Amino acid sequence: MALVLIALGAFAAWSRIGVMDAEPEPWQRVLDDPGISEGRTDAGLVLRPAEDQESVTGLVFQPGAKVAPEAYAARLSSLVTELGMTVVIADPPLHLALLDRRDLDELTADAPEVETWLVGGHSMGGVQACRLAEDADALMLFASYCANDLSSTDLPVLSLAGSEDGLSTPEKIAEHRDLLPQDATLVEIDGASHASFGDYGTQQGDGTASADDAAVDAAIEEAVAQLLDAAS
């Protein structure tokens, strides 16, 4: 029992070491954006369109391992301001999405007005999103792939890869293509690295991005807009 407690304590300590926080400037731009209403719930960080706009589509997004939820706010902000979506960025236990045992209903409970829910995630968060996908209307993966088999479903799926990703490389994503539905959409963003899908700095083992944030934002917004059409 003592060894188990020591191991659990060591794991908890490890999960808190090296957490990648949001870069201050992109996060502040989200806070200052009059088109975004930001708040916290038990689910995590919630970004809603300004109060005078009705939101009927939403996204539950699982962060990558040891990445703070706020680090994805700027990258997902145009989905709020341009596509009118409610975005819930989950805050998983110990900053590890695979430890988040909540179901989709628990993560969406604070937005009952939303009629269509997408699930998505970055890196490890995408693996967790795949587990929730069969209860959702669509799935989107950022530099990630599924560990469970969704190939027999008719779920609309979007998988985004970065050409310069040194971690979830385009080749690794292609190797797991058979776990997705046949009509899944795979898009490779030219010049994007693994860390291009958030604002938390660089990661060891990643490639060097040549695409700027604006180019990645535009590619994400365009692809998600098409995914929403398929999910509606």
N, C-alpha and C positions, 0 to 999 in steps of 0.2 A: 504493500500500500504506500509505503514511504517513497519507493522508487517511482510509482505512478504519479504521486503528487509532485515529486521533483520534476518529472518529465513534463507534466502539464504546466507547471510554473515556468519551466524553461521555454516551452512553446509559446506561452502567453507573452513572455518577455521578448522572444524573437519577433513576434508579430508586431510589436510596437517599435522595434528598432528599424530605422531606415524608411519610415512611412514617408511617402512623397506627397508633400503638401502642394496646394494650388499656388501657382505663381501669382504674386499680388496684383499685378496690373490687369491681366485678363479677368480675374475674379472681381476686381473693383469696377470694371466696365459693366459687368452684369448687374452689380448692385446699383449702379448709377443709371441704368437703362430704364427710362420711364415706361417702356413697353412690357416690362417684366415685373411681376410680383413674386418676391422670393420669401420663402418661409421654411420652417422645420416642423416635421411631424415625427411620429414614432417610426415611420418608414424610412425617412431620411430627408434629403434636401428636395424641396418642391419648387419648381419654377412654373408660374402660370402667366398667361397673357394678362395685360392690363385689365382692370376690373370692368371696363365697359365692353369687353369682348367675351363672347361665349366660346367655351372650349368643349368640343365633343370628341376629340381624339387625344390619346395620351400615350406616353412612353414610360415604361419602367426600365431603368438602365442600371446595370450592375457594374461597378468599377473594377478595374484591374487590381491585382494583388498589391496590397500596401499603398494604394493610391487614394487620397482623400476625395470624397464626393465633389467638393468644390472645384477640383481640377478639371472636371468635365463640363462645368457650367457654361463657360464661354463657347466651347465647341458645339454645344447643343442649343445655344441661345437662339439661333436663327429658326430653329424648329418651333420655338415659342412665338417669336415676333413675326415671322414670315408665314409659317404654316398653322399658327393658332393652336399649337399643341400644349397640353399640360405634361411636364416632364418631371418624373419622380426619380431622382438619383439615389439609389439605395445606400444605406450606411450599414454595411454588414458587420457582424461580430469580428473583432480583432483585425478589421480591414481585409478580410478574406471572404470573397463572395461564396466560395464553396462551403463555408460554414453557415450561410444564411439559409435556414430551414423554413422560412416564411413562404406561404403560397401566394399566388398572384392576388387573390382577394384581400389578403392582409396588406399587401403593398399598395393597393389601389383604393383602400377604404375611405381615404380622405378626399377623394374626387368622384363622388357618385354621379356627377353630371356627365362624366366621360362615357361615351357609348362604345368606342373602338379603342382597344388597347394593344399596343405593340410592346414586345419585350426585346431588350437588347443588352449588349455588354461589350466591354473591351477586354481582350486577352482572357484571363481567368474568368472575368465577369461574363464573357460570352458563353463559356461552358455552362455557367449557372443559368444564364438566360435560356439556353437550349432545354434545360430541365423544366423550365416554366412554360415553354413555348406552346405545348398542346392545349393550354388553357387560354392562350392569347389569340389575337386575330392576325398577327404577323410577327416575324422575327427578324432582327437586324444584328449583324455581327461586325464588330470593329476589330480587325487584326486578331481574329479568333476562329475557332471551329468547334463543332459539337463532339461530345463523347458518347451521346445517346443517338439512336437511329431514328431520324425523322423522315426517312426516304419514302415511306408509304403514306405520308400525310399529304393533304393538299394545301398546306400552310404556305402563304407567301413568305419568301425568305430573301433577304438582302445580305450579302457578305462582301464587306469592303476590306481590301488588303492594300498595303503600302509597298511600292516597288523597292524601297530601300529598307524595309523592315528586316532587322537582323535576328528577331526573336520568333514571331509568328510569320515566318517567311511566306511569300506567295506559293512556294513549293509545298510547304507543310499544309497550308490551307487547301491546296489542290488535292493532296493525298487523302483528305477527309471529305472530299466532295461527295462521295457516294452515300454519306450519312444524311445528306440534304435531299429535299424533293427534286425531281428531275428538272422542274422549271425554275429552280432557284436562280437568282441573279447574282453573279459574281463580278465585282468591279475592282480593278486595280488602279489606285490613285498614283499617278506618276510623281515620283519625288517624295512621297510620304514615308516616314519611318514609323516604328512602333509607337514612339512617344508623340508623334504628330496628331494622334487621336485624343490627346488631352493637353493640358497646360501644367506640367509638373516638372519640367526640366528633362534631362537626358537619363538614359538607362544603360547600365553596363551590358555590353553585348549587342546593342542596337546598332543599326546603320546610321548614316549621316543624311538627314533630310535636306532636300534641295527645294521642296515645295514650301511656300510660306503658309501661315495660318489661313489667310484669306482664300487661297486656292483649295485647301482642304475643306474649309467651311462650305465653300460653294459646291464642291463635289458631294459632300454629305447631304446638304439641303436638297440638291437635285435628285439624288438617289432615293432619299427618304420620301420625297413628294411622290415619286413613282410607286414606291412601296405602299403608301397610303391609298393611292388609287386602286391598287390590287387588293388591299384589305377591306375597302369599303363595299 
